[in-house]
Amino acid sequence: MTQPVAARLAAAVVEEVSKRVVGQEAMIERLLIALLTGGHVLLEGVPGLAKTLAVRTLAETVRTTFHRIQFTPDLLPADVVGTQVFDQATGRFSVKRGPIFANIILADEINRAPAKVQAALLEAMQEKQVTIGGQTFPLVEPFLVLATQNPIEQEGTYPLPEAQVDRFMLKLRVTYPTRAEEKEIVRRMAGGVAIPVRPVASPEDIMTARAEIAAMHVDDRVMDYMVDLVLATREPAAAGLADLAPLIEYGASPRATISLAQASRAHAFLRGRAFVTPDDVKAIAPDVLRHRVVLTFEAEAEEVTSDDLVRRVLARVPAP
């Protein structure tokens, strides 16, 4: 599959998703970036903003398997990854695979599940495998976890562990539609008639596009810029940002640098370029870094958010 064909494939996926999801272009593009790089996405927004609809529609545009897992406080790890079942007829245990064995997983309201369930996801998200009864099972590529969470309702929720959050390539903040977009939403959805979408990509197409994106050229100066951005969140004083040092408890990990490089390549790819520019890095950096910068109590007291800090870093770290 040549690059122009792969680019048309991406455009076709966006067109199909846009039949159901009005506006939210940034969210749709970021979901496609995740699909084309193999990164997981955490979508945060109040109920009713089409987070679940967008993920389900994206899955329908790819000829692949899709499972939705509704996370609840009483969910068990076995409900996600599977368990061993004893067969009385044979006197042996057999493995019953859980819903994690699919290409695209929608983890709905992921912060409602306790820590033991979150821990069960760690191996699947990073190593693309799960262990059941001491036996390891690889997950079929493409494998993608797209999770949603509600930022305003905290009763019955569990904060995601840092190790879990860091495994999400992107964290997206989904906002309200504009007035014109909301009017179009009512026009399309108020009748209650389902809007059909068609599958326009296969898993093989996705894996081929991933290989093309991974081979894209990144100039050393742009690579240095990515590293400088991440290092500035860890050691702001050394980067000439001493005023940010009291506000950052922990900076972004090396996994953030990898994610920034992968997502920047995909961002450039979706714009028809075979190379990455600093503008690609700046466009995608907030989604890569916002959930990886841990604030101090001083920052919280001053009502400074991680988005504020990332904006300051991007404004002050010189680009090539």
C-alpha positions as CSV (number, residue, x, y, z in Angstrom):
1,M,0.0,0.0,0.0
2,T,1.6,3.2,-1.1
3,Q,1.5,6.3,1.0
4,P,-1.1,8.1,-1.1
5,V,-3.4,5.1,-0.7
6,A,-2.8,5.0,3.0
7,A,-3.6,8.7,3.2
8,R,-6.8,8.1,1.4
9,L,-7.6,5.3,3.8
10,A,-7.2,7.7,6.7
11,A,-9.5,10.2,5.0
12,A,-12.1,7.5,4.4
13,V,-12.1,6.6,8.1
14,V,-12.5,10.2,9.1
15,E,-15.4,10.6,6.6
16,E,-17.2,7.6,8.0
17,V,-16.8,8.7,11.6
18,S,-18.0,12.2,10.8
19,K,-21.3,10.8,9.6
20,R,-22.3,10.2,13.2
21,V,-20.0,12.5,15.2
22,V,-20.6,16.2,14.5
23,G,-17.6,18.5,15.0
24,Q,-15.0,17.1,17.5
25,E,-12.5,17.1,14.6
26,A,-9.5,17.1,17.0
27,M,-10.8,14.1,18.9
28,I,-11.5,12.2,15.7
29,E,-8.0,13.0,14.4
30,R,-6.3,11.9,17.6
31,L,-8.3,8.7,17.6
32,L,-7.0,8.0,14.1
33,I,-3.5,8.9,15.2
34,A,-3.8,6.3,17.9
35,L,-5.1,3.7,15.4
36,L,-2.2,4.4,13.1
37,T,0.5,4.2,15.8
38,G,-0.8,1.6,18.2
39,G,-1.1,4.0,21.1
40,H,-3.9,3.9,23.6
41,V,-6.1,6.9,24.3
42,L,-7.9,8.3,27.4
43,L,-10.8,10.5,26.6
44,E,-12.0,12.8,29.4
45,G,-15.2,14.8,29.2
46,V,-18.6,15.2,30.7
47,P,-21.4,12.8,29.7
48,G,-23.1,13.2,26.3
49,L,-20.2,14.5,24.3
50,A,-20.1,11.5,21.9
51,K,-16.9,9.9,23.4
52,T,-18.4,6.4,23.4
53,L,-20.1,7.0,20.0
54,A,-16.9,8.1,18.4
55,V,-14.9,5.0,19.6
56,R,-17.7,2.6,18.6
57,T,-18.0,4.2,15.2
58,L,-14.2,4.1,14.7
59,A,-14.3,0.4,15.4
60,E,-17.1,-0.1,12.9
61,T,-15.0,1.5,10.1
62,V,-12.3,-1.2,10.5
63,R,-13.1,-4.8,9.6
64,T,-12.0,-6.1,13.0
65,T,-13.2,-7.2,16.4
66,F,-14.5,-4.8,19.0
67,H,-15.5,-5.2,22.7
68,R,-17.0,-2.7,25.0
69,I,-16.2,-3.2,28.7
70,Q,-18.3,-1.2,31.2
71,F,-16.1,-0.6,34.2
72,T,-17.9,-0.7,37.6
73,P,-16.7,-0.9,41.2
74,D,-17.5,-4.6,41.4
75,L,-15.6,-5.6,38.3
76,L,-13.0,-8.3,38.7
77,P,-9.8,-8.9,36.7
78,A,-11.2,-12.2,35.4
79,D,-14.1,-10.2,34.0
80,V,-11.6,-8.4,31.8
81,V,-8.8,-10.8,30.9
82,G,-10.5,-14.2,31.4
83,T,-10.1,-17.1,33.8
84,Q,-9.6,-20.8,34.1
85,V,-12.7,-23.0,34.1
86,F,-12.7,-26.6,35.4
87,D,-14.2,-29.1,33.0
88,Q,-15.7,-32.0,35.0
89,A,-15.9,-34.2,32.0
90,T,-12.2,-34.2,31.3
91,G,-11.0,-33.3,34.8
92,R,-8.9,-30.4,33.4
93,F,-8.9,-26.7,33.5
94,S,-9.5,-24.8,30.3
95,V,-9.0,-21.1,29.6
96,K,-12.1,-18.9,29.1
97,R,-10.9,-15.7,27.3
98,G,-12.2,-12.4,28.5
99,P,-13.3,-9.4,26.4
100,I,-9.8,-8.0,26.3
101,F,-9.2,-10.5,23.4
102,A,-10.3,-8.1,20.7
103,N,-8.6,-5.6,18.4
104,I,-10.3,-2.5,19.7
105,I,-11.4,-2.2,23.4
106,L,-13.7,0.5,24.7
107,A,-13.0,0.8,28.4
108,D,-16.0,2.9,29.4
109,E,-15.7,4.9,32.6
110,I,-12.4,3.3,33.3
111,N,-11.9,5.2,36.6
112,R,-14.9,3.3,38.1
113,A,-12.9,0.1,38.5
114,P,-10.7,-0.7,41.5
115,A,-6.9,-0.9,41.4
116,K,-6.8,-4.7,40.9
117,V,-8.7,-4.4,37.6
118,Q,-6.4,-1.5,36.5
119,A,-3.4,-3.7,37.2
120,A,-4.9,-6.4,35.0
121,L,-4.8,-3.9,32.1
122,L,-1.2,-2.9,32.5
123,E,0.3,-6.1,30.9
124,A,-2.2,-6.0,28.1
125,M,-1.6,-2.3,27.3
126,Q,2.2,-2.4,27.4
127,E,3.2,-5.9,26.4
128,K,0.2,-6.7,24.2
129,Q,-0.3,-10.0,26.1
130,V,-2.2,-11.3,29.1
131,T,-1.4,-14.0,31.6
132,I,-4.2,-16.4,32.8
133,G,-3.3,-19.2,35.2
134,G,0.4,-18.9,34.6
135,Q,-0.1,-19.2,30.8
136,T,0.7,-16.2,28.5
137,F,-1.5,-15.4,25.6
138,P,-0.5,-12.8,22.9
139,L,-3.1,-10.3,21.8
140,V,-3.8,-9.9,18.1
141,E,-2.6,-6.7,16.4
142,P,-3.9,-4.1,15.9
143,F,-4.7,-3.9,19.7
144,L,-6.0,-0.6,21.0
145,V,-7.5,0.5,24.3
146,L,-9.7,3.6,24.1
147,A,-10.9,4.6,27.5
148,T,-13.4,7.2,28.7
149,Q,-13.7,8.9,32.1
150,N,-16.0,11.5,33.6
151,P,-14.1,14.4,35.3
152,I,-16.9,15.8,37.3
153,E,-18.5,12.9,39.1
154,Q,-16.1,11.5,41.7
155,E,-18.4,9.4,43.8
156,G,-17.6,5.7,43.3
157,T,-14.5,6.4,41.2
158,Y,-10.9,5.4,41.7
159,P,-8.0,7.6,40.6
160,L,-6.0,5.9,37.8
161,P,-2.5,4.8,39.0
162,E,0.4,6.7,37.5
163,A,1.7,3.6,35.8
164,Q,-1.7,3.1,34.2
165,V,-2.0,6.7,33.0
166,D,1.5,6.7,31.5
167,R,0.5,3.8,29.2
168,F,-2.0,6.0,27.4
169,M,-0.2,7.7,24.5
170,L,-2.8,10.5,24.4
171,K,-5.2,12.1,26.9
172,L,-7.9,14.1,25.2
173,R,-10.1,16.7,26.8
174,V,-13.4,16.6,25.0
175,T,-15.3,19.9,25.0
176,Y,-18.8,21.0,24.3
177,P,-19.8,21.6,20.6
178,T,-20.5,25.0,19.2
179,R,-24.0,26.3,18.7
180,A,-24.0,25.4,14.9
181,E,-22.6,21.9,15.7
182,E,-25.2,21.3,18.3
183,K,-28.0,22.3,15.9
184,E,-26.6,19.8,13.4
185,I,-26.4,17.1,16.1
186,V,-30.1,17.6,16.8
187,R,-30.9,17.5,13.1
188,R,-29.1,14.1,12.7
189,M,-29.9,12.4,16.0
190,A,-33.2,13.6,17.3
191,G,-35.1,11.4,14.9
192,G,-33.7,8.3,16.6
193,V,-32.7,6.7,13.3
194,A,-29.4,4.9,13.3
195,I,-26.8,6.4,10.9
196,P,-25.0,3.6,9.1
197,V,-21.3,3.6,8.5
198,R,-19.3,1.2,6.4
199,P,-16.0,-0.6,7.0
200,V,-13.3,1.1,4.9
201,A,-10.1,-0.5,6.3
202,S,-8.8,-3.9,7.3
203,P,-6.3,-4.8,10.0
204,E,-3.7,-5.5,7.3
205,D,-4.2,-1.9,6.0
206,I,-3.7,-0.5,9.5
207,M,-0.5,-2.5,10.1
208,T,0.9,-1.4,6.7
209,A,0.1,2.2,7.4
210,R,1.8,1.9,10.8
211,A,5.0,0.6,9.2
212,E,5.0,3.5,6.8
213,I,4.5,6.0,9.6
214,A,7.3,4.4,11.7
215,A,9.7,4.8,8.7
216,M,9.0,8.5,8.3
217,H,12.0,10.8,8.5
218,V,12.5,12.9,11.6
219,D,15.4,15.4,11.4
220,D,17.8,15.4,14.3
221,R,16.9,19.0,15.2
222,V,13.3,18.1,15.5
223,M,14.2,15.0,17.6
224,D,16.3,17.2,19.8
225,Y,13.3,19.5,20.2
226,M,11.1,16.7,21.4
227,V,13.7,15.6,23.9
228,D,14.1,19.2,25.1
229,L,10.4,19.5,25.7
230,V,10.2,16.4,27.8
231,L,13.4,17.2,29.7
232,A,12.0,20.6,30.5
233,T,9.1,19.0,32.4
234,R,11.6,17.0,34.5
235,E,14.3,19.6,35.1
236,P,12.7,23.0,34.4
237,A,15.5,24.9,36.1
238,A,18.2,23.3,33.8
239,A,16.0,24.3,30.8
240,G,15.9,27.9,31.9
241,L,12.4,27.6,33.4
242,A,13.3,27.9,37.0
243,D,9.9,29.5,37.9
244,L,8.2,26.2,36.9
245,A,10.3,24.0,39.2
246,P,8.1,24.6,42.3
247,L,5.0,23.6,40.4
248,I,6.2,20.2,39.0
249,E,6.5,17.2,41.2
250,Y,7.4,14.7,38.5
251,G,8.0,15.3,34.8
252,A,7.2,13.1,31.8
253,S,8.8,9.7,31.4
254,P,10.9,8.4,28.4
255,R,7.7,6.7,27.3
256,A,6.4,10.3,26.7
257,T,9.3,11.0,24.3
258,I,8.6,7.9,22.4
259,S,4.8,8.7,22.2
260,L,5.6,12.3,21.1
261,A,7.8,11.0,18.2
262,Q,5.2,8.5,17.1
263,A,2.2,10.8,17.4
264,S,4.1,13.6,15.6
265,R,4.9,11.3,12.7
266,A,1.2,10.4,12.4
267,H,0.2,14.0,12.7
268,A,2.5,14.8,9.7
269,F,1.3,11.8,7.8
270,L,-2.4,12.9,8.1
271,R,-1.3,16.2,6.4
272,G,0.3,14.4,3.5
273,R,3.9,15.0,4.5
274,A,6.7,12.5,4.7
275,F,8.6,14.4,7.3
276,V,7.9,15.9,10.7
277,T,8.1,19.6,11.5
278,P,8.2,21.4,14.8
279,D,4.6,22.5,14.3
280,D,3.6,18.8,14.3
281,V,5.3,18.4,17.7
282,K,3.7,21.5,19.1
283,A,0.2,20.4,17.9
284,I,0.3,17.0,19.5
285,A,2.5,17.7,22.6
286,P,-0.4,18.9,24.9
287,D,-2.2,15.6,24.4
288,V,1.0,13.6,25.0
289,L,2.2,15.4,28.0
290,R,-0.8,16.7,30.0
291,H,-1.4,13.4,31.9
292,R,2.3,12.8,32.5
293,V,3.1,16.0,34.4
294,V,2.4,15.5,38.1
295,L,1.8,18.8,39.9
296,T,2.9,19.9,43.4
297,F,0.6,21.0,46.1
298,E,1.8,24.5,45.4
299,A,0.5,24.3,41.8
300,E,-2.8,22.9,43.0
301,A,-3.1,25.7,45.6
302,E,-2.5,28.2,42.8
303,E,-5.0,26.4,40.6
304,V,-2.4,25.8,38.0
305,T,-3.2,22.9,35.7
306,S,-0.9,20.5,33.8
307,D,-2.3,22.1,30.6
308,D,-1.0,25.5,31.8
309,L,2.4,24.1,32.5
310,V,2.6,22.3,29.1
311,R,1.6,25.6,27.4
312,R,4.4,27.5,29.2
313,V,7.0,24.8,28.3
314,L,5.9,25.0,24.6
315,A,6.0,28.8,24.6
316,R,9.5,29.0,26.1
317,V,11.5,26.0,24.8
318,P,13.0,27.2,21.5
319,A,12.0,25.3,18.4
320,P,14.4,24.7,15.5
